[in-house]
Amino acid sequence: MVSAHEYDEAVQRYIRDIEDDLRKVSMSIHDRPEVGWEEYHAHKVLTDFMDKQDGFKVTRHAYDLETAWSAVFTSSAAENAKQVPTIGFNSEMDALKGLGHACGHNLIAIAGCASAVATARALEEFSLPGRVILLGTPAEEGGGGKAIMLERDAYKGMDACLMLHPGGGQDGKHGAGVITSNCISGIKATFHGVSSHAGATPELAVNALDAAFVAYSAISALRQQLAPGTKVHGIITGSDEWSPNEPIVIPSKATMLYGLRTESSFTLADLIPRVLRCFEGAATATGCSLELEREHLYLELRQSGPLAKEFAAAAARCWHSDDGESYHVEMHAKTGASTDFGNVSYHVPALHPMFNLPEAGPKDQPHAASYAKTTALPSSHEATLRASTALALTALKVLTSKDLRDEMYKAWKEDLKAIDAEHAIERLHKVLPEKQGARGKSSDHDHEDGHFGCQH
C-alpha cells in the first residue's frame, strides 16, 4: 500500500518537473489578456501544453464553444475496470476588460494544468485506476462559461470537481481559504421610447434615459430596505442611437445592466421581483416600453467539507517555511463575490479554495488594477504551484479512497437537501426573465441552470 508520504513526494516532483513551462504559459496568457469568449491565444497555449503531456486526449473548441477545451486522461490500470473513479479540474482563461488579468485567471489556468498532470502521473506511476478530466472554461467574468458547459454535460461522470483561485495578500503569509460565495443574477433592462428634438419638439418625445434614471433611483431607494448580505449594483450603458456630440436628441433607447447578489438561491428568488418592479414602474411612469432579459445566473458555492479537510491536511504536510510558519487553511472564509463554479457545486461535490499571494498588498485584491501586476510575480506562481500540489493530493485521495467518495457524496446530498436546492432552482426559474441565447450551438439543456444527481 502506498503511503501518504510517497504520494506527497511524487506529486511535488511532478510539479517541479513542469513548473518552468507552466510559468511560461501563465506569462504568455498574462501578457495577452483576452476577455470572455475571446480567449483564442489562451486556448492555443493551454491546449498545446496539454497536448505534450503523456496520455491526455485534448479536444479543442469543445462543447460547441470556440474557446472551451478539455483534456482527458485514463490510467492504464483503468482500461478494463467496470467503474473508474473520476476527478475533474478547471482552468479559467478570461481577463477583465481594461484591467487585464486582475483576477488572476492566468494563475487559475496553470493551477488546473499542474493539478491534472500531477494527478495523472501519480495514477500511472503507482498503477492506480482513475480518470482525470481537465476543462478549459471560458468567460467566467459574467459569461457563465461553466454554467453553459454544465448544461452540455461537460461535468458528467465526475465524482468530484476541483479548482483554485488566487486571493489577496495576508501580510506576506502563505495559506488559503475555503470560501463561500454569493448567488448573482445578471439582468439587462432596455427601455424603448420615442426620440425628438430636445429644443424644438420635446413634447413629442418619450425619454428612455428618463426611464433609466427613474429605475436607477427606485433601486437605490430599495437598497435601504434590503437585508444584510444582499447587494444590487448596476450601470447605464446608453445606446448607439444617442447623439455622439450634443444632447439635442432625446434618447429613444437606454439600457441598464444590473447584478443582483444574495447569499442563497432562496433569497435571490425573493429579491428579483422587487428589482423587476423598479424597472416596470419606471417604464409605466415615463411611457416607455420595457424589454427584460436574463444575462447569467451563478448559484452560491457549496464547498465540500470532506474535500476541504483533505486539502488542508495535504497543504500542511507539504509546506514548511524556514521560519516555522505553517500553511494555514481557513475553513469558513467568506467573500461577496460570485462564480459560475457555484453552479457546478450544485451538480457534483466540489472544492474551490482561494490561496494567498504573499506579495499582494492590502489594496491588491482581485479586480483592482494593481492586482494584474501581482499575478505576474514569481512569488505568485510559486504560491499557485504550492496550492496545486495540495489540490492534486486531494484529487488522489478521492480517486484512491472509496470511503472518502462515499463521505463527500453523502455530505453533498445532505447539504443540497438542507437548502432545498431543487425547490430553490424552481423558484428562480419562475421569477427570472427569459434567458438570452447561449454561446455556440443550442442543446437540449440550454434552459437549465442546475442539475441534481452525481455519477457515483
C-alpha positions as CSV (number, residue, x, y, z in Angstrom):
1,M,0.0,0.0,0.0
2,V,1.3,3.4,-1.0
3,S,1.8,5.8,1.9
4,A,0.7,9.5,2.0
5,H,4.4,10.5,2.2
6,E,5.1,8.7,-1.1
7,Y,2.2,10.4,-2.8
8,D,3.4,13.8,-1.4
9,E,6.9,13.4,-2.7
10,A,5.8,12.1,-6.1
11,V,3.3,15.0,-6.7
12,Q,5.8,17.6,-5.6
13,R,8.3,16.1,-8.0
14,Y,5.9,16.0,-10.9
15,I,5.0,19.7,-10.4
16,R,8.7,20.7,-10.1
17,D,9.3,19.0,-13.5
18,I,6.8,21.3,-15.3
19,E,7.0,24.5,-13.2
20,D,9.2,26.4,-15.7
21,D,6.9,25.5,-18.6
22,L,3.8,26.5,-16.6
23,R,5.3,29.9,-15.7
24,K,5.9,30.5,-19.4
25,V,2.3,29.5,-20.2
26,S,1.0,31.8,-17.4
27,M,3.0,34.8,-18.6
28,S,2.0,34.2,-22.2
29,I,-1.6,34.4,-21.1
30,H,-1.0,37.3,-18.7
31,D,0.8,39.4,-21.4
32,R,-2.0,38.9,-24.0
33,P,-5.2,39.4,-21.9
34,E,-8.4,38.4,-23.7
35,V,-12.0,39.0,-22.4
36,G,-14.6,36.3,-22.2
37,W,-15.4,34.3,-25.3
38,E,-12.3,35.7,-27.0
39,E,-9.6,33.6,-25.2
40,Y,-8.1,32.4,-28.5
41,H,-4.5,32.8,-27.6
42,A,-5.0,31.3,-24.1
43,H,-6.9,28.4,-25.8
44,K,-4.0,27.7,-28.1
45,V,-1.3,28.0,-25.4
46,L,-3.0,25.8,-22.9
47,T,-4.1,23.1,-25.4
48,D,-0.6,23.0,-26.9
49,F,0.8,22.5,-23.4
50,M,-1.6,19.7,-22.6
51,D,-1.0,18.0,-25.9
52,K,2.6,17.4,-24.8
53,Q,1.5,15.6,-21.6
54,D,1.6,11.9,-22.0
55,G,-1.7,10.1,-22.1
56,F,-4.0,13.2,-22.3
57,K,-6.6,13.3,-25.1
58,V,-7.1,17.0,-25.9
59,T,-10.3,18.3,-27.5
60,R,-10.2,21.9,-28.8
61,H,-13.3,24.0,-29.2
62,A,-15.2,21.6,-27.0
63,Y,-18.9,21.6,-26.3
64,D,-19.6,23.9,-29.3
65,L,-17.8,26.7,-27.6
66,E,-15.0,28.3,-29.6
67,T,-12.6,28.8,-26.7
68,A,-13.6,25.9,-24.4
69,W,-11.4,22.7,-24.4
70,S,-10.9,19.5,-22.5
71,A,-8.0,17.2,-21.7
72,V,-8.9,13.7,-20.5
73,F,-6.5,11.1,-19.1
74,T,-7.5,7.5,-18.3
75,S,-4.8,5.4,-16.5
76,S,-3.6,2.1,-17.8
77,A,-4.9,0.4,-14.7
78,A,-8.4,1.6,-15.5
79,E,-8.6,0.3,-19.0
80,N,-10.5,-2.9,-18.1
81,A,-12.2,-1.6,-14.9
82,K,-16.0,-1.6,-14.8
83,Q,-16.2,1.6,-12.8
84,V,-13.5,4.2,-13.0
85,P,-13.3,6.9,-10.3
86,T,-13.1,10.3,-12.0
87,I,-11.9,13.7,-10.8
88,G,-12.4,17.0,-12.6
89,F,-10.3,20.2,-12.7
90,N,-10.9,23.6,-14.2
91,S,-8.7,26.1,-16.0
92,E,-10.1,29.6,-16.4
93,M,-8.7,31.9,-19.0
94,D,-10.5,35.2,-19.4
95,A,-9.3,38.6,-18.4
96,L,-11.1,41.8,-17.3
97,K,-11.8,44.5,-19.9
98,G,-9.4,47.3,-19.3
99,L,-7.7,45.6,-16.3
100,G,-6.1,42.6,-17.9
101,H,-5.5,39.7,-15.6
102,A,-6.6,41.5,-12.4
103,C,-8.5,38.4,-11.3
104,G,-5.5,36.0,-11.8
105,H,-7.1,33.7,-14.3
106,N,-3.6,33.2,-15.8
107,L,-2.8,31.5,-12.5
108,I,-6.0,29.6,-12.4
109,A,-5.2,28.3,-15.9
110,I,-1.9,26.8,-14.8
111,A,-3.3,25.5,-11.5
112,G,-5.7,23.3,-13.4
113,C,-2.9,22.1,-15.7
114,A,-0.5,21.4,-12.8
115,S,-3.1,19.6,-10.7
116,A,-4.3,17.5,-13.6
117,V,-0.9,16.5,-14.9
118,A,0.4,15.6,-11.4
119,T,-2.7,13.5,-10.6
120,A,-2.4,11.7,-13.9
121,R,1.3,10.9,-13.4
122,A,0.7,9.5,-9.9
123,L,-2.1,7.2,-11.2
124,E,0.3,5.8,-13.8
125,E,3.4,5.6,-11.5
126,F,1.5,3.8,-8.8
127,S,-0.7,1.7,-11.2
128,L,-3.9,3.1,-9.9
129,P,-7.3,3.1,-11.7
130,G,-8.7,6.5,-12.4
131,R,-9.7,9.2,-14.9
132,V,-8.7,12.9,-14.9
133,I,-10.8,15.5,-16.7
134,L,-9.4,19.0,-17.1
135,L,-11.8,21.6,-18.6
136,G,-10.8,24.9,-20.1
137,T,-13.7,27.1,-19.1
138,P,-14.2,30.4,-20.9
139,A,-16.0,33.6,-19.8
140,E,-16.2,33.2,-16.0
141,E,-16.4,37.0,-15.7
142,G,-20.1,37.4,-16.4
143,G,-20.4,35.0,-19.3
144,G,-21.1,31.9,-17.3
145,G,-18.9,29.5,-19.3
146,K,-19.1,26.7,-16.7
147,A,-22.9,27.0,-16.5
148,I,-23.2,26.5,-20.2
149,M,-20.7,23.7,-20.2
150,L,-22.6,22.1,-17.3
151,E,-25.8,22.2,-19.4
152,R,-23.9,20.5,-22.2
153,D,-22.8,17.6,-19.9
154,A,-19.1,18.6,-19.6
155,Y,-19.2,17.7,-15.9
156,K,-21.0,14.4,-16.4
157,G,-19.4,11.4,-14.7
158,M,-17.2,13.2,-12.2
159,D,-17.0,12.0,-8.7
160,A,-15.8,15.4,-7.6
161,C,-14.6,18.7,-9.2
162,L,-11.8,20.9,-8.0
163,M,-10.2,24.3,-8.8
164,L,-8.1,27.0,-7.3
165,H,-8.4,30.8,-7.3
166,P,-5.9,33.4,-6.1
167,G,-7.0,35.8,-3.4
168,G,-5.4,38.9,-1.9
169,G,-2.4,39.2,0.4
170,Q,-2.3,38.4,4.1
171,D,0.7,40.4,5.2
172,G,3.1,38.1,3.4
173,K,1.6,34.9,4.8
174,H,1.1,31.7,2.9
175,G,-2.2,30.0,3.1
176,A,-5.7,29.6,1.6
177,G,-9.3,29.9,2.5
178,V,-12.3,27.6,1.7
179,I,-14.7,30.4,0.9
180,T,-18.4,30.8,0.4
181,S,-19.6,33.0,-2.4
182,N,-22.9,34.7,-3.3
183,C,-25.5,34.0,-5.9
184,I,-25.8,36.5,-8.7
185,S,-28.3,37.1,-11.4
186,G,-27.5,39.5,-14.2
187,I,-30.5,41.4,-15.5
188,K,-30.5,43.5,-18.7
189,A,-33.3,46.1,-18.9
190,T,-33.8,48.1,-22.1
191,F,-36.2,51.0,-22.2
192,H,-37.7,52.0,-25.6
193,G,-39.1,55.4,-26.1
194,V,-39.5,57.9,-28.9
195,S,-36.8,60.4,-30.0
196,S,-37.4,64.0,-30.8
197,H,-35.5,67.3,-31.0
198,A,-34.8,68.4,-27.4
199,G,-35.2,72.1,-28.2
200,A,-37.9,72.2,-30.9
201,T,-40.3,69.4,-30.1
202,P,-39.5,67.8,-26.7
203,E,-43.3,67.3,-26.2
204,L,-43.2,64.6,-28.9
205,A,-40.6,62.5,-27.2
206,V,-40.8,59.6,-24.8
207,N,-37.5,59.8,-23.0
208,A,-35.8,56.4,-22.5
209,L,-33.0,57.9,-20.4
210,D,-35.6,59.3,-18.0
211,A,-36.9,55.8,-17.6
212,A,-33.4,54.5,-16.8
213,F,-32.9,57.4,-14.3
214,V,-36.2,56.7,-12.6
215,A,-35.3,52.9,-12.4
216,Y,-31.9,53.7,-11.0
217,S,-33.3,56.0,-8.3
218,A,-36.0,53.5,-7.4
219,I,-33.4,50.7,-7.0
220,S,-31.2,53.0,-5.0
221,A,-34.1,53.7,-2.6
222,L,-34.9,50.0,-2.4
223,R,-31.4,49.2,-1.1
224,Q,-32.0,50.7,2.4
225,Q,-34.7,48.0,2.9
226,L,-32.6,45.1,1.8
227,A,-31.3,42.5,4.2
228,P,-27.6,42.3,5.1
229,G,-25.7,40.3,2.5
230,T,-27.9,41.5,-0.3
231,K,-26.4,43.7,-2.9
232,V,-27.7,45.3,-6.1
233,H,-25.4,47.2,-8.4
234,G,-25.7,48.4,-12.0
235,I,-24.8,50.7,-14.8
236,I,-26.5,52.6,-17.6
237,T,-24.8,51.6,-20.9
238,G,-26.6,54.0,-23.2
239,S,-27.2,53.3,-26.9
240,D,-25.6,53.7,-30.3
241,E,-28.6,55.8,-31.1
242,W,-27.6,58.6,-28.8
243,S,-26.3,61.7,-30.3
244,P,-22.5,61.5,-30.1
245,N,-21.7,65.1,-29.7
246,E,-24.6,67.1,-28.3
247,P,-27.7,66.4,-26.2
248,I,-30.0,67.6,-28.9
249,V,-31.8,64.4,-29.5
250,I,-33.9,63.0,-26.7
251,P,-32.9,59.3,-26.4
252,S,-35.3,56.7,-27.6
253,K,-33.3,53.8,-26.1
254,A,-31.4,53.3,-22.8
255,T,-30.0,50.0,-21.5
256,M,-29.2,49.1,-17.9
257,L,-27.1,46.1,-16.7
258,Y,-27.6,45.0,-13.1
259,G,-26.2,42.4,-10.9
260,L,-28.4,41.1,-8.1
261,R,-26.5,39.2,-5.3
262,T,-27.6,37.4,-2.2
263,E,-26.2,34.7,0.0
264,S,-28.5,31.9,-1.2
265,S,-30.7,31.0,-4.2
266,F,-33.8,31.2,-2.0
267,T,-33.2,34.8,-1.0
268,L,-32.3,35.6,-4.6
269,A,-35.7,34.4,-5.7
270,D,-37.2,36.9,-3.2
271,L,-35.1,39.8,-4.4
272,I,-35.6,39.5,-8.2
273,P,-39.3,40.5,-8.3
274,R,-38.6,43.6,-6.1
275,V,-36.0,44.8,-8.6
276,L,-38.0,44.0,-11.6
277,R,-40.9,46.1,-10.2
278,C,-38.5,49.1,-10.2
279,F,-37.9,48.7,-13.9
280,E,-41.5,48.1,-14.6
281,G,-42.6,51.1,-12.6
282,A,-40.1,53.4,-14.4
283,A,-41.5,52.2,-17.7
284,T,-45.0,53.0,-16.6
285,A,-44.1,56.4,-15.2
286,T,-42.3,57.5,-18.4
287,G,-44.5,55.8,-21.0
288,C,-41.6,53.7,-22.3
289,S,-41.8,50.1,-23.2
290,L,-39.5,47.7,-21.4
291,E,-37.5,44.7,-22.5
292,L,-36.1,42.4,-19.8
293,E,-33.5,39.7,-20.3
294,R,-31.6,37.4,-18.0
295,E,-27.8,37.8,-18.6
296,H,-26.5,35.0,-16.3
297,L,-27.2,33.1,-13.2
298,Y,-24.5,32.0,-10.8
299,L,-25.5,29.9,-7.8
300,E,-23.8,30.2,-4.5
301,L,-20.7,28.0,-4.0
302,R,-21.4,24.8,-1.9
303,Q,-18.0,23.8,-0.7
304,S,-17.5,20.1,0.3
305,G,-16.4,19.8,3.9
306,P,-14.7,16.4,3.5
307,L,-12.7,17.7,0.5
308,A,-11.8,20.8,2.3
309,K,-10.3,18.8,5.2
310,E,-8.3,16.7,2.8
311,F,-6.9,19.8,1.1
312,A,-6.0,21.4,4.4
313,A,-4.2,18.2,5.5
314,A,-2.3,17.9,2.3
315,A,-1.2,21.6,2.4
316,A,0.0,21.3,5.9
317,R,2.1,18.2,5.1
318,C,3.7,19.6,2.0
319,W,4.7,23.1,3.0
320,H,7.2,24.2,5.6
321,S,8.8,27.7,5.8
322,D,12.3,28.5,7.1
323,D,10.8,30.5,10.0
324,G,8.5,27.7,11.0
325,E,5.3,29.2,9.6
326,S,2.7,26.7,8.7
327,Y,0.3,26.7,5.7
328,H,-3.0,27.7,7.3
329,V,-6.3,26.9,5.5
330,E,-9.2,29.0,6.8
331,M,-12.2,26.6,6.7
332,H,-15.1,29.1,6.8
333,A,-13.9,32.2,4.9
334,K,-16.4,34.5,3.1
335,T,-16.5,36.6,0.0
336,G,-19.1,38.8,-1.5
337,A,-18.1,37.8,-5.0
338,S,-19.7,35.1,-7.2
339,T,-18.5,32.4,-9.5
340,D,-20.1,30.1,-12.1
341,F,-18.3,27.3,-10.3
342,G,-21.2,27.6,-7.8
343,N,-23.4,26.0,-10.5
344,V,-21.0,23.1,-10.7
345,S,-21.1,22.6,-6.9
346,Y,-24.9,22.0,-7.2
347,H,-24.1,19.2,-9.6
348,V,-21.2,17.4,-8.0
349,P,-19.2,17.5,-4.8
350,A,-16.8,20.5,-5.3
351,L,-13.9,22.3,-3.8
352,H,-12.7,25.9,-4.7
353,P,-10.0,27.2,-2.3
354,M,-8.7,30.7,-2.6
355,F,-4.9,30.9,-1.9
356,N,-2.9,33.9,-0.8
357,L,-0.5,35.7,-3.0
358,P,2.3,36.6,-0.5
359,E,3.4,39.9,-2.1
360,A,-0.1,41.3,-2.6
361,G,-0.6,44.5,-0.6
362,P,-3.8,45.4,1.4
363,K,-5.3,47.1,-1.7
364,D,-4.1,44.4,-4.1
365,Q,-7.3,42.5,-4.3
366,P,-9.0,40.8,-7.3
367,H,-10.5,43.2,-9.7
368,A,-8.2,46.1,-8.6
369,A,-5.9,47.4,-11.3
370,S,-2.8,46.8,-9.2
371,Y,-3.7,43.1,-8.9
372,A,-2.8,42.4,-12.5
373,K,0.9,43.2,-11.7
374,T,0.7,40.9,-8.7
375,T,-0.5,37.9,-10.7
376,A,2.7,38.1,-12.8
377,L,5.2,37.9,-9.9
378,P,7.4,34.8,-9.4
379,S,6.1,34.5,-5.8
380,S,2.6,34.3,-7.1
381,H,3.5,31.5,-9.4
382,E,5.2,29.7,-6.6
383,A,2.1,30.1,-4.4
384,T,-0.1,28.8,-7.2
385,L,2.0,25.6,-7.7
386,R,2.2,25.1,-3.9
387,A,-1.6,25.2,-3.7
388,S,-1.8,23.0,-6.9
389,T,0.2,20.3,-5.1
390,A,-2.3,20.2,-2.3
391,L,-5.2,20.1,-4.8
392,A,-3.6,17.2,-6.7
393,L,-3.1,15.2,-3.5
394,T,-6.8,15.9,-2.6
395,A,-7.7,14.5,-6.0
396,L,-5.6,11.4,-5.5
397,K,-7.3,10.8,-2.2
398,V,-10.7,11.0,-4.0
399,L,-9.5,8.5,-6.6
400,T,-8.0,6.0,-4.2
401,S,-10.5,6.1,-1.3
402,K,-14.0,4.8,-1.7
403,D,-14.6,5.8,1.9
404,L,-13.9,9.4,1.0
405,R,-16.0,9.3,-2.1
406,D,-18.9,7.9,0.0
407,E,-18.4,10.5,2.7
408,M,-18.3,13.5,0.4
409,Y,-21.2,12.3,-1.7
410,K,-23.3,11.8,1.5
411,A,-22.3,15.2,2.8
412,W,-23.1,16.8,-0.6
413,K,-26.6,15.3,-0.8
414,E,-27.4,16.3,2.8
415,D,-26.3,19.8,2.1
416,L,-28.5,20.1,-1.0
417,K,-31.4,18.7,0.9
418,A,-30.8,21.1,3.8
419,I,-31.2,24.1,1.4
420,D,-34.0,22.5,-0.6
421,A,-31.9,23.0,-3.7
422,E,-34.4,21.7,-6.3
423,H,-37.2,23.9,-5.0
424,A,-34.8,26.9,-4.9
425,I,-34.0,26.4,-8.6
426,E,-37.7,26.1,-9.4
427,R,-38.4,29.4,-7.6
428,L,-35.7,31.2,-9.5
429,H,-37.0,30.0,-12.9
430,K,-40.4,31.3,-12.1
431,V,-39.2,34.8,-11.3
432,L,-36.4,35.3,-13.8
433,P,-36.8,36.9,-17.2
434,E,-36.2,34.9,-20.3
435,K,-32.6,33.8,-21.0
436,Q,-30.5,35.2,-23.9
437,G,-29.3,32.7,-26.4
438,A,-26.3,30.7,-25.1
439,R,-23.0,30.8,-26.9
440,G,-22.4,28.2,-29.5
441,K,-25.0,25.8,-30.8
442,S,-28.1,25.1,-28.8
443,S,-28.6,21.9,-26.8
444,D,-31.4,20.1,-25.1
445,H,-30.3,21.6,-21.8
446,D,-29.9,25.2,-22.7
447,H,-32.7,26.4,-20.5
448,E,-31.4,24.7,-17.3
449,D,-29.2,26.2,-14.6
450,G,-28.7,23.3,-12.3
451,H,-28.5,19.5,-12.4
452,F,-29.0,17.3,-9.4
453,G,-27.5,13.9,-9.0
454,C,-24.0,12.6,-9.3
455,Q,-22.5,9.7,-11.2
456,H,-21.1,7.8,-8.2
